[in-house]
Amino acid sequence: MLLLSLFLYSASRLLSLRLALDNVVFALVALFFVVVFFWLVEVMGSLSRYVLGFLTEEFVFSPYDARNDTKQVPPYVTSEAYKSALVYHFGSLCLGSIANVALKPLRTILRIVTAPTRFGCCLIAFQGMT
């Protein structure tokens, strides 16, 4: 919610500067704002997927207490997951997110092209040409 509010505030400030900027510069700045917004959304999604994977790994490999019929998951594992992601893996999350943002239009186009075909034959033919 905070991210959306920040984006809307930045967009309103950009629109107030429209009269002072040239149309080409305004279009480039607006494009930059849109790309950064989608990139930040993708970073947040990647961060949540990393944390979910970390929590799943901790649960699966935690010892089982047969006497109480429970798993012995360490306390504060969620904060450890966020710490691990932000301290050790944040660069990889950001780089992967910008790659996803850059390739998402191509994936969307290929999905639209292969949707009417059975078993994605157009995509297989396209991959065979490259």
Secondary structure, DSSP 8 states (H G I E B T S, - for coil): -HHHHHHHHHHHHHHHTTTTS-HHHHHHHHHHHHHHHHHHHHHHHHHHHHHHHHHHHHHHTS-EETTTTEE---TTHHHHHHHHHHHHSHHHHHHHHHHHHHHHHHHHHHHHHHTTSGGGHHHHHHHHH-
